[in-house]
Amino acid sequence: MRTCIIPAQITTVEDKIAGNLNLTQISILMVPVFLGTAVYCFCPPLMHFAVYKVIILGFVTVVSLLLSLRIKNKVVANWLSVLFKYNLRPKFYVFNKNDIYQRDIYFPAVKTIQKSIVLKKEAKTANPILKDLIKIKRYIKNPNYALSLKPNKKGGFHVALNEIKL
């Protein structure tokens, strides 16, 4: 009776398509076939034999054979892709704490007399709830105060306005 060992980690096992070749190796080995056909058809003299076509085809075939070899159970093309990605990544990471990305920038408030007069008139004529909303709006827009929302155990929110000390 024939037995087969089933690996514990199935994702590390490569699929073998033809003999000991996987899909990556087969696709690399197909490149000279398609490129050779293109060179034969589209390079002058069209559809005729030429020495330089054979040289180009020989070079492409040797390169594809070298890329499809395995070293330490990995395809050489995979090794080269990892090496190129490593060499192309940035070597130095510069952190600038003075960067303004995702920072709150507070510009000096420009006070206008007309807005304050209008707000005072509205506050005098409005009902008490509206007066409180206007006060809260002033606190929220003020950069010296921070609004914090904390969830309760019962599903509600605890809302607080905290003064930021500079």
Sequence and secondary structure as in RCSB ss.txt:
>XXXX:A:sequence
MRTCIIPAQITTVEDKIAGNLNLTQISILMVPVFLGTAVYCFCPPLMHFAVYKVIILGFVTVVSLLLSLRIKNKV
VANWLSVLFKYNLRPKFYVFNKNDIYQRDIYFPAVKTIQKSIVLKKEAKTANPILKDLIKIKRYIKNPNYALSLK
PNKKGGFHVALNEIKL
>XXXX:A:secstr
       S GGGS   SBTTB HHHHHHHHHHHHHHHHHHHHSSSTTS  HHHHHHHHHHHHHHHHHT EETTEE
HHHHHHHHHHHHHS S     TT  TT          HHHHHHHHHHHHHS HHHHHHHHHHHHHH TTEEEEEE
E TTS EEEEEEE   
